[in-house]
Amino acid sequence: MRMLRHGSCRRAGADSRAGQFRLATHERGSVLIIVLWVSFGLVSLAIYFANSSSLELRAADNRLASIQAEQAIAGAARYVSNVLANTSTPGVPPTSASFATEAVSVGDAMFWIIGQPLDEEDDLTVTFGLVDESSKLNLNTATAAMLDKLPRMTPELAAAVLDWRDSNSELREGGAEEETYARLNPPYRCKNAPFESITELRLVYGFTYDILYDEDANMNAVLDQNENDEDVALPADNHDGVLNRGVLAYVTVHSREPNTRTNGQPKVNVSTVDTQALQQLLQEVGIETARAQAILRPFQAAGGAASPSPPGGSTNRPPVIPGAATTGTTNGSLIEFFFNSGMTEQEFALVEGDLTVSTNTIVEGLVNVNTATETVLACIPGIGVENAGALVAQRAQDTAAAASLVWVTQVLARSNAIQAGPFITGRSYVYSADIAAVGRLGRGYQRAQFVFDTTEGGAKIRQRQDLTHLGWALGQEVRRDLEARREER
């Protein structure tokens, strides 16, 4: 009996110790699990804060790159202003070879000046350089017939443009005035005043995104991948491998030129020839007396005298001249004066910059035949689609005529040239610089467009527009180059 109790005690002690061991083992397991969970939490927190710090560092780096790009654009604007202010020949656009336009370094940043190709079939690579605003149609001076010839335009849209810019509320056929805009949701007023920027076209009745931009959604004159993929990505396109540009690519509100000579004196008005002033000018440029008298003779015979205000002189654009030559008593354009004077192209080039047919201080809206694209030239009366291509071909061959306009008489018939004369010029004084830039490591992309006006001397910035929201505009080649530079670092 005593032995039985002793055995029971031993078993009870063993069971107690086993229970204590199991309890201790369970407690140690619980502690391990808690330690593991705590460790997991700490590691998660460490990873979270590491990622957060990494993201903040990346954001700070991107912000720094963005600031560098912004400063590069500001520096590029000052650079362009200096280039234009020091152009050797006023009115003649500087060539891209005369100043840097591609991948120009500014510290860790770089900038590019995106241009516009004169050959509109060259739409696969980015063109770099300044854009001549006189190479476009001016929304404030172009006629309805001229506007109607632009891509995607209609007679109704052209009429709506004229109704928007005129000072009255008279409704043109197919146009839009107060009543039309009052029916919109939300309603707004018809401006009845000149355009201040081309983006105002978004407000003109009938204009849509497709009409304004067409396939060139980022307005870089290049057929980017998303602009040639049908409906895969915006914008909508026809996937034909050719870039179709919208109306905004061909219009401006900034084309203007001074009506003064380089010495600050008024130009010689040849609308009705002031023979005395013209004779003095011919002498100044070195034309011999006998030859000068021969040039003046047709106008002296017609009774030329001091020039009164020309017809339509109160407007910014010379009056439209019918397509036939005049008798020589008046000249509606410099082209017509050239024909009536009997001057050679070389003689005319000596005085062209000092002649005018307007009494205004500033002449607006003339199209530079030396820089306009075929699409714009086709809109000009007397040129049209039938002659625009021939003019572009002749211009490409005769590069020496870059500062003149009379070379068009080699292509156009006399009547056509006289008809086109009131709308064209051979000089330019306002330019736009579409500047794109990146900061360190090719990041922080920024883009802005500046309009520079040299009509009053120097180069004044008339407008700045941020275009960053339009997306990447430098093409795939520049993107690959930047990626290669990043990998090298």
C-alpha positions in Angstrom: 0.0 0.0 0.0 2.8 2.4 0.9 4.6 1.4 -2.3 1.5 2.1 -4.4 1.2 5.6 -2.9 4.9 6.2 -3.5 4.5 5.2 -7.2 1.5 7.4 -7.6 3.4 10.3 -6.2 6.2 9.7 -8.6 3.8 9.6 -11.5 2.1 12.7 -10.3 5.4 14.5 -10.1 6.4 13.3 -13.5 3.1 14.5 -14.9 3.5 17.8 -13.2 7.0 18.3 -14.6 5.8 17.2 -18.1 3.0 19.7 -17.8 5.4 22.4 -16.8 7.7 21.5 -19.7 4.8 21.6 -22.1 3.7 25.0 -20.7 7.2 26.3 -20.9 7.5 25.1 -24.5 4.2 26.6 -25.4 5.2 29.9 -23.8 8.5 29.9 -25.7 6.6 29.2 -28.9 4.2 32.0 -28.3 7.1 34.4 -27.5 8.8 33.3 -30.8 5.7 34.0 -32.7 5.3 37.4 -31.1 9.0 38.1 -31.8 8.6 37.1 -35.4 5.5 39.3 -35.8 7.3 42.2 -34.2 10.3 41.6 -36.4 8.0 41.4 -39.4 6.3 44.6 -38.4 9.6 46.4 -37.9 10.9 45.1 -41.2 7.7 46.2 -42.9 8.0 49.7 -41.3 11.7 49.8 -42.4 10.8 48.9 -46.0 7.9 51.3 -46.0 10.0 54.2 -44.7 12.8 53.2 -47.1 10.4 53.2 -50.1 8.9 56.5 -48.8 12.3 58.0 -48.6 13.2 56.6 -52.0 10.0 58.1 -53.5 10.6 61.4 -51.8 14.2 61.4 -53.1 13.0 60.6 -56.6 10.3 63.3 -56.4 12.9 65.8 -55.2 15.2 64.7 -58.0 12.4 65.1 -60.5 11.5 68.5 -59.1 15.1 69.5 -59.3 15.3 68.3 -62.9 12.0 70.2 -63.7 13.5 73.4 -62.2 16.6 73.0 -64.2 14.5 72.5 -67.4 12.5 75.7 -66.6 15.7 77.7 -66.1 17.1 76.2 -69.3 14.1 77.5 -71.1 14.5 80.9 -69.6 18.1 80.9 -70.7 17.2 79.8 -74.2 14.7 82.7 -74.4 17.4 85.2 -73.6 19.7 83.5 -76.1 17.2 83.7 -78.9 16.4 87.3 -78.0 20.1 88.1 -78.3 20.4 86.3 -81.6 17.5 88.2 -83.1 18.6 91.6 -81.7 22.0 91.1 -83.4 20.8 89.9 -86.8 22.9 91.4 -89.5 20.1 92.1 -91.9 16.8 93.4 -90.5 13.9 91.4 -91.8 15.9 88.4 -92.9 15.4 85.4 -90.7 18.6 84.0 -89.1 19.4 80.5 -90.4 19.5 77.6 -88.1 23.2 77.1 -88.9 24.0 80.6 -87.4 23.0 79.6 -83.8 22.6 76.5 -81.7 19.2 74.9 -81.7 19.7 71.2 -80.7 20.7 69.6 -77.3 22.2 72.9 -76.1 23.7 72.3 -72.6 22.9 74.7 -69.8 24.6 73.2 -66.7 23.0 69.7 -66.2 20.0 70.7 -68.4 19.6 70.8 -72.2 17.2 72.6 -74.5 16.0 72.3 -78.1 14.2 74.8 -80.3 11.5 73.0 -82.3 11.0 74.4 -85.8 8.8 73.8 -88.8 9.9 72.2 -92.0 9.4 74.1 -95.2 9.0 70.8 -97.0 5.7 69.5 -95.5 6.5 66.0 -96.6 9.4 65.9 -94.1 7.3 64.9 -91.2 9.3 61.9 -89.8 12.1 63.8 -88.0 12.0 66.9 -85.8 13.1 70.1 -87.5 15.0 72.6 -85.2 15.0 76.4 -85.5 12.8 79.4 -85.2 9.4 79.7 -86.8 8.7 82.8 -88.9 5.2 84.1 -87.9 5.0 85.8 -91.3 5.0 82.3 -92.9 1.4 81.9 -91.7 -2.0 83.5 -92.4 -3.0 86.2 -90.0 -6.4 85.6 -88.4 -7.0 89.3 -88.2 -6.3 90.2 -91.8 -6.8 87.1 -94.0 -10.0 87.1 -96.1 -12.7 84.5 -95.8 -11.6 83.0 -99.2 -8.0 82.7 -98.0 -9.0 81.1 -94.7 -11.4 78.7 -96.5 -8.4 77.1 -98.3 -6.8 75.9 -95.1 -7.0 72.2 -94.2 -10.3 71.2 -92.5 -11.8 74.7 -93.0 -15.2 75.4 -94.5 -16.9 78.6 -95.8 -19.0 78.6 -92.6 -15.9 78.4 -90.3 -14.2 81.1 -92.3 -17.3 83.3 -91.9 -17.4 82.6 -88.2 -13.8 83.8 -87.9 -14.6 87.1 -89.6 -17.7 87.5 -87.4 -15.6 86.9 -84.3 -13.0 89.5 -85.2 -15.1 92.3 -86.7 -16.4 95.2 -84.6 -20.1 94.8 -85.6 -22.9 92.4 -84.9 -23.9 91.9 -88.5 -24.2 88.2 -89.3 -22.4 86.9 -92.4 -23.8 84.1 -94.4 -22.9 80.9 -92.6 -21.2 82.8 -89.8 -21.9 83.2 -86.1 -22.8 86.2 -83.9 -24.4 86.9 -80.5 -27.5 84.8 -81.0 -25.5 81.7 -81.9 -23.2 82.0 -78.9 -26.1 82.8 -76.6 -27.6 79.3 -77.4 -24.5 77.5 -76.3 -24.2 75.7 -73.0 -22.7 77.6 -71.3 -23.5 80.7 -73.3 -20.9 83.4 -73.9 -20.4 86.6 -76.0 -19.1 86.9 -79.5 -15.8 88.9 -79.1 -16.3 91.3 -82.0 -12.7 92.4 -81.7 -9.3 91.2 -83.2 -7.8 87.9 -82.1 -5.2 88.1 -79.4 -3.9 84.6 -79.8 -4.6 81.6 -82.1 -6.0 79.6 -79.2 -9.1 81.9 -79.3 -10.2 79.7 -82.2 -11.4 77.3 -79.6 -14.1 79.8 -78.7 -15.2 80.4 -82.3 -18.4 78.6 -83.2 -17.9 75.3 -85.1 -14.2 74.7 -84.3 -13.5 71.3 -82.8 -10.3 69.7 -81.5 -9.9 67.7 -84.7 -10.2 70.8 -86.8 -7.7 72.7 -84.7 -5.1 70.0 -84.3 -6.0 67.1 -86.6 -3.3 64.4 -86.2 -0.6 66.7 -84.9 -1.8 66.6 -81.3 1.5 67.9 -79.8 2.1 70.5 -82.5 5.6 69.5 -83.3 5.1 68.9 -87.1 6.3 65.3 -86.7 4.3 62.1 -87.2 4.7 60.5 -83.8 3.8 56.9 -83.0 0.5 57.7 -81.4 -0.4 59.9 -84.4 -0.1 56.9 -86.9 -1.9 54.1 -85.0 -5.5 54.5 -86.0 -7.6 54.3 -82.9 -5.1 52.7 -80.5 -4.2 56.0 -78.8 -5.3 59.6 -79.2 -5.5 61.5 -81.5 -7.7 59.8 -84.1 -5.7 59.3 -87.3 -6.0 57.5 -90.6 -2.8 55.4 -90.3 -1.6 56.5 -93.7 2.0 57.4 -92.7 1.5 61.1 -93.5 1.0 63.8 -90.9 -2.2 65.9 -91.3 -1.8 69.1 -89.4 -4.7 71.2 -88.1 -5.7 74.8 -88.6 -3.5 76.0 -85.7 -0.3 75.1 -87.6 -1.0 77.6 -90.3 -2.4 80.7 -88.6 -1.0 83.5 -86.5 -1.9 86.9 -85.0 1.6 88.2 -84.8 2.8 88.8 -88.4 3.7 92.5 -88.7 6.5 94.6 -90.0 7.7 98.2 -89.5 6.9 100.8 -92.1 10.1 102.7 -91.5 13.5 102.5 -93.1 16.5 101.3 -91.1 17.5 104.9 -90.5 14.1 105.5 -88.8 12.7 107.6 -91.6 9.3 106.7 -93.2 9.5 104.4 -96.2 9.0 105.9 -99.7 5.3 105.3 -100.6 4.9 104.1 -104.1 1.2 103.6 -104.1 1.1 106.9 -106.0 4.8 107.6 -106.7 6.5 110.5 -105.0 9.1 110.9 -107.7 11.2 113.3 -105.8 11.6 111.0 -102.8 12.1 108.0 -105.0 14.8 109.8 -107.0 16.6 110.6 -103.8 16.4 106.9 -102.7 17.8 105.7 -106.0 20.7 108.0 -105.6 21.3 106.8 -102.0 21.6 103.2 -103.1 24.1 104.0 -105.8 22.0 103.8 -109.0 23.4 106.1 -111.6 21.6 109.2 -112.6 20.8 108.2 -116.1 19.4 104.9 -115.0 17.4 106.5 -112.2 15.8 108.9 -114.7 14.8 106.0 -116.9 13.2 104.3 -113.9 11.3 107.4 -112.9 10.2 108.3 -116.5 7.0 106.2 -116.5 5.8 107.8 -113.3 6.8 111.3 -114.3 4.9 110.9 -117.6 1.8 109.8 -115.6 2.1 112.9 -113.4 3.4 111.2 -110.3 3.7 113.5 -107.3 3.8 113.4 -103.6 1.9 110.3 -102.5 -1.5 110.8 -100.9 -3.0 108.1 -98.6 -3.6 105.0 -100.7 -7.0 103.5 -101.1 -7.7 101.5 -98.0 -4.8 103.2 -96.2 -6.6 103.3 -92.9 -6.5 99.4 -92.8 -3.6 97.3 -91.9 -3.4 95.6 -95.3 -3.1 97.1 -98.7 -6.2 96.9 -100.9 -6.8 93.9 -103.1 -5.8 94.6 -106.6 -7.5 92.9 -109.6 -5.4 90.5 -111.6 -4.5 93.0 -114.4 -1.6 95.5 -114.6 -2.4 99.1 -113.9 -1.5 102.1 -116.1 1.5 103.1 -114.0 -0.1 106.0 -112.1 -0.7 103.9 -109.0 0.8 100.8 -107.5 -1.2 98.5 -105.2 1.8 96.5 -104.2 5.6 96.5 -104.5 5.2 93.7 -107.1 3.1 96.1 -109.3 5.6 98.9 -108.8 8.4 96.5 -109.9 6.6 95.8 -113.1 5.7 99.4 -113.8 9.2 100.7 -113.0 11.0 98.4 -115.4 13.7 97.8 -112.8 15.9 94.7 -112.8 15.6 92.3 -109.8 19.1 93.4 -108.7 18.1 97.1 -108.8 14.8 96.4 -107.0 16.6 94.4 -104.2 18.6 97.6 -103.4 15.4 99.6 -102.6 12.8 97.0 -101.7 13.3 97.4 -97.9 12.7 101.1 -98.2 9.5 101.0 -100.2 5.9 100.7 -99.1 2.3 101.1 -100.3 0.8 101.8 -96.9 0.7 104.9 -94.7 0.4 102.9 -91.5 3.3 102.8 -89.0 3.0 99.0 -88.8 1.8 96.8 -91.6 0.2 93.6 -90.5 -0.7 90.3 -92.0 1.7 90.0 -95.0 2.9 86.5 -95.8 6.6 85.9 -96.4 6.9 84.0 -99.7 10.4 82.9 -98.6 9.3 81.0 -95.5 5.6 80.1 -96.1 4.7 76.4 -96.6 3.0 75.2 -99.7 -0.3 75.0 -97.8 -0.2 78.7 -96.8 1.0 79.8 -100.3 -1.9 78.0 -101.8 -4.3 80.3 -99.9 -3.0 83.5 -101.4 -4.9 85.1 -104.3 -3.0 84.8 -107.6 -1.0 81.8 -106.3 -3.5 79.1 -105.4 -2.9 75.4 -105.4 -1.9 75.5 -109.0 1.2 77.7 -108.4 2.1 77.0 -104.8 4.2 73.9 -105.6 6.1 75.6 -108.4 7.0 78.5 -106.0 8.3 76.2 -103.4 10.4 74.4 -106.0 11.8 77.6 -107.4 12.5 78.9 -103.9 14.5 75.8 -103.1 16.7 76.4 -106.1 17.2 80.2 -105.8 18.5 80.6 -102.2 20.0 83.9 -103.1 16.6 85.6 -103.3 15.9 85.0 -99.6 15.5 88.8 -98.8 13.3 89.7 -101.7 9.9 88.8 -103.1 10.2 89.7 -106.8 11.6 86.2 -107.6 8.0 85.1 -107.7 7.7 86.9 -111.0 9.8 84.1 -112.5 7.0 81.6 -111.7 3.8 83.6 -111.7 2.3 85.3 -114.7 2.2 89.1 -114.5 -1.5 89.2 -113.7 -1.1 86.5 -111.0 1.9 88.2 -109.4 0.0 91.6 -109.3 -3.0 89.9 -107.7 -0.8 88.2 -105.1 1.3 91.4 -104.5 -0.8 93.1 -101.7 -0.6 89.9 -99.6 3.0 89.0 -99.7 6.4 90.2 -98.5 10.0 89.1 -98.5 10.8 90.1 -95.0 10.0 88.9 -91.4 10.2 90.6 -88.1 8.3 88.4 -85.7 9.4 84.8 -84.8 8.2 82.1 -82.4 10.6 79.9 -80.5 9.1 76.6 -79.4 11.6 75.6 -76.6 11.7 72.1 -75.0 14.1 71.3 -72.2 15.0 68.5 -69.8 17.0 68.6 -66.5 19.6 66.2 -65.1 19.5 62.6 -66.4 17.0 63.6 -69.1 14.1 64.2 -66.6 11.8 67.1 -65.8 10.6 67.7 -69.3 9.2 71.2 -69.9 8.1 73.1 -73.0 7.1 76.7 -73.7 6.6 78.8 -76.8 7.8 82.4 -77.0 6.9 85.1 -79.6 9.7 87.6 -80.3 8.9 90.9 -82.0 11.8 92.8 -83.6 9.7 95.5 -85.3 10.7 98.2 -82.8 14.4 97.2 -82.6 15.8 94.6 -80.3 13.7 91.5 -79.7 10.7 91.9 -77.3 8.8 88.9 -76.0 5.2 89.4 -76.9 3.8 86.1 -75.7 4.7 83.1 -73.6 2.6 79.9 -73.6 3.3 76.7 -71.7 3.0 73.7 -73.9 4.2 71.0 -71.5 0.7 69.5 -71.3 0.9 68.6 -75.0 3.4 65.8 -74.1 6.8 64.8 -75.5 7.6 66.6 -78.7 11.3 65.8 -79.4 10.7 62.5 -81.2 12.1 59.0 -80.6 15.7 59.8 -81.6 16.2 62.3 -78.9 14.5 60.0 -76.3 16.9 57.2 -77.2 19.9 59.6 -77.0 18.8 60.7 -73.5 18.4 57.1 -72.4 21.9 56.3 -73.6 23.3 59.2 -71.8 21.5 58.1 -68.6 23.0 54.6 -68.9 26.5 56.0 -69.3 26.2 57.7 -65.9 
